[in-house]
Amino acid sequence: MQRRAHPAVEREVIEPFDHTFLNEEISEFRERVPTTENICIEIFNRLREFPRAKLERVRVEETSLNSFEYTGEPVGSSR
């Protein structure tokens, strides 16, 4: 049984990103290359403002050996 995404995730991420040419159809990627890192950051930015939700991190897995996780901190910053 496949779980359905939360309606906010469906509306803000899955619908606009699924089966699209990101470079042309998502305005945020017209000037920025849609790498795994940039996609992860964009998803985080789209979801972080939802009321009654606490977004801790977004993880995008491209392959079993290639993934990126973003917690809202600037990329490359030290903790």
C-alpha positions as CSV (number, residue, x, y, z in Angstrom):
1,M,0.0,0.0,0.0
2,Q,1.4,3.3,-1.1
3,R,1.1,6.3,1.3
4,R,-0.3,9.5,0.0
5,A,1.5,12.8,0.5
6,H,0.2,15.5,2.7
7,P,-2.0,17.8,0.7
8,A,0.5,20.7,1.1
9,V,3.3,18.5,-0.2
10,E,1.2,17.3,-3.0
11,R,0.3,20.9,-4.0
12,E,3.6,22.7,-3.4
13,V,6.1,19.9,-4.5
14,I,4.7,16.9,-6.3
15,E,2.2,18.6,-8.7
16,P,4.6,21.3,-9.9
17,F,7.8,19.1,-10.0
18,D,6.4,15.8,-11.3
19,H,7.1,15.1,-15.0
20,T,8.4,18.6,-15.7
21,F,11.5,20.0,-17.3
22,L,12.7,21.8,-14.2
23,N,14.9,24.3,-16.1
24,E,12.0,25.6,-18.1
25,E,8.9,25.0,-16.1
26,I,10.0,25.9,-12.5
27,S,10.9,29.6,-12.4
28,E,13.4,29.1,-9.5
29,F,15.5,26.9,-11.8
30,R,15.7,29.2,-14.8
31,E,18.7,30.9,-13.2
32,R,19.9,28.1,-10.9
33,V,20.8,24.6,-12.0
34,P,18.4,22.0,-10.6
35,T,21.0,19.9,-8.8
36,T,19.9,17.5,-6.1
37,E,21.1,20.1,-3.6
38,N,19.2,23.0,-5.2
39,I,16.0,20.9,-5.5
40,C,16.2,19.9,-1.8
41,I,16.6,23.6,-0.8
42,E,13.7,24.7,-3.0
43,I,11.4,22.0,-1.5
44,F,12.4,23.1,2.0
45,N,11.7,26.7,1.1
46,R,8.3,25.8,-0.3
47,L,7.2,23.8,2.8
48,R,8.7,25.7,5.7
49,E,5.9,28.3,6.1
50,F,3.0,26.0,6.5
51,P,0.9,26.7,9.7
52,R,0.8,24.0,12.4
53,A,3.8,22.2,10.9
54,K,7.4,21.9,12.0
55,L,9.7,21.2,9.2
56,E,13.0,19.9,10.4
57,R,14.7,18.7,7.2
58,V,14.2,17.7,3.6
59,R,16.1,14.8,2.1
60,V,16.3,14.0,-1.6
61,E,17.7,10.7,-2.7
62,E,18.8,10.7,-6.3
63,T,20.2,7.1,-6.1
64,S,21.1,4.8,-3.2
65,L,24.6,6.4,-3.2
66,N,23.7,10.0,-3.9
67,S,21.5,12.1,-1.6
68,F,21.3,15.5,0.0
69,E,19.7,16.7,3.2
70,Y,18.9,20.3,4.0
71,T,17.9,21.7,7.4
72,G,17.5,25.3,6.5
73,E,21.1,26.2,7.2
74,P,23.2,27.8,4.6
75,V,24.9,25.2,2.4
76,G,28.6,24.8,3.5
77,S,28.1,26.5,6.8
78,S,29.8,25.0,9.9
79,R,27.7,23.9,12.8
